[in-house]
Amino acid sequence: MNCMRCGRIIALGQAFCKDCLTDMEQHPVKPGTPIQIPTQPTAAVLRPVPVRKVRKPEEQIARLWKLLLFQSGALLLLAVGLTISLVLLFTQTEIPNELPLPGQNYSTIPSTQGTTEPTITTTEIPDVSRETFFTQS
């Protein structure tokens, strides 16, 4: 039930809320005075009560199927993207290095003497000093 003056929700069997009763007691009306009771409270005081829509079982099943299809599609798209990424990652061809990287200035040559241990030969890397590097044009 709602208060007849302000529209707040009140207990069943009451006509006015506690705030309105207190206000009316402070300003009494003389007996016989005509009064007008509002038919609807102001919109600022009323709050809409949320109503949950009750769906039929068929609607719920259809909604769950749509959700399942959406999630399956998203999972499939994610799997395809991951597969493509992995294929591209593992099938990249390596670019041969002309110069050895730092720490890789050796090469192994299999021995022709019948031993299984390869011999190591070092490659000379030219020592370029700072002065020669900047003075070359």
C-alpha positions in Angstrom: 0.0 0.0 0.0 1.1 3.6 -0.6 0.8 6.7 1.6 -2.1 8.8 0.4 -0.1 12.0 0.7 3.4 11.3 -0.5 3.1 7.9 -2.2 5.7 6.0 -0.2 5.2 2.3 0.4 3.6 1.7 3.8 2.2 -1.2 5.8 -1.2 -2.7 4.9 -4.1 -1.0 6.7 -2.5 2.5 7.1 -3.4 5.6 5.1 -0.3 7.8 5.7 3.4 7.2 6.4 5.0 8.3 9.7 6.6 11.4 8.2 3.2 12.6 6.8 1.4 11.8 10.1 4.0 13.9 12.0 3.7 16.8 9.6 -0.2 16.7 9.8 -0.1 16.6 13.6 2.0 19.8 13.6 -0.5 21.5 11.3 -4.0 20.4 12.3 -7.0 21.1 10.1 -10.3 22.5 11.6 -13.2 20.1 11.5 -15.4 20.6 8.5 -12.7 22.0 6.3 -12.9 20.5 2.9 -9.7 18.7 1.9 -8.6 17.2 -1.3 -6.7 13.9 -1.2 -4.3 13.5 -4.2 -5.1 10.7 -6.5 -1.5 10.0 -7.4 1.7 10.9 -5.7 4.4 12.9 -7.4 6.7 11.0 -9.8 9.8 12.0 -7.8 8.7 10.0 -4.8 7.6 6.9 -6.7 10.2 4.3 -7.6 9.4 1.8 -10.2 9.4 -1.7 -8.9 11.6 -4.0 -11.0 9.6 -6.9 -12.4 11.5 -10.0 -13.5 10.2 -11.4 -16.7 9.2 -15.0 -16.3 10.1 -16.9 -19.4 8.6 -20.1 -20.6 10.7 -23.2 -20.6 10.9 -23.2 -24.4 12.2 -19.6 -24.4 14.8 -20.5 -21.8 16.0 -23.4 -23.9 16.2 -21.3 -27.0 18.1 -18.6 -25.1 20.6 -21.2 -23.7 21.1 -22.6 -27.2 22.0 -19.2 -28.5 24.4 -18.6 -25.7 26.0 -22.0 -26.3 26.4 -21.3 -30.0 27.9 -17.9 -29.3 30.4 -19.4 -26.8 31.3 -22.3 -29.1 31.9 -19.8 -32.0 34.1 -17.7 -29.8 36.1 -20.8 -28.6 36.5 -22.0 -32.2 37.7 -18.6 -33.3 40.2 -18.5 -30.5 41.4 -22.1 -31.4 41.9 -21.1 -35.0 43.8 -18.0 -34.1 46.0 -19.9 -31.7 46.7 -22.6 -34.4 47.6 -20.0 -37.0 50.0 -18.3 -34.5 51.7 -21.6 -33.6 52.0 -22.6 -37.3 53.6 -19.3 -38.1 55.9 -19.5 -35.1 57.2 -22.9 -35.9 57.5 -22.6 -39.7 59.6 -19.5 -39.9 62.8 -20.0 -41.8 65.9 -18.9 -40.2 67.9 -16.2 -41.9 71.5 -17.4 -42.3 74.0 -15.1 -40.5 76.9 -13.9 -42.5 79.0 -13.1 -39.4 79.0 -15.2 -36.3 77.2 -13.9 -33.3 79.2 -12.9 -30.2 80.3 -16.1 -28.5 79.9 -18.2 -31.6 83.3 -17.6 -33.3 84.0 -21.2 -33.9 82.8 -24.0 -36.2 82.9 -27.7 -35.8 84.4 -29.9 -38.5 83.9 -33.6 -38.3 87.2 -35.5 -38.0 88.2 -37.7 -40.8 90.5 -39.9 -38.6 87.6 -42.1 -37.4 87.1 -40.4 -34.0 83.7 -39.2 -33.1 84.8 -35.9 -31.5 84.9 -33.0 -33.9 87.8 -30.6 -34.0 87.2 -27.0 -33.3 88.6 -24.3 -35.5 88.4 -20.7 -34.6 87.6 -17.9 -36.9 89.6 -14.7 -36.6 87.4 -11.7 -36.0 89.2 -8.5 -36.9 89.9 -6.2 -34.0 88.4 -2.8 -34.9 89.5 -0.1 -32.6 87.4 3.0 -32.0 89.9 5.2 -33.8 90.0 3.2 -37.0 86.2 2.8 -37.0 85.5 6.6 -36.8 88.4 7.6 -39.1 87.3 5.4 -42.0 85.2 7.3 -44.6 
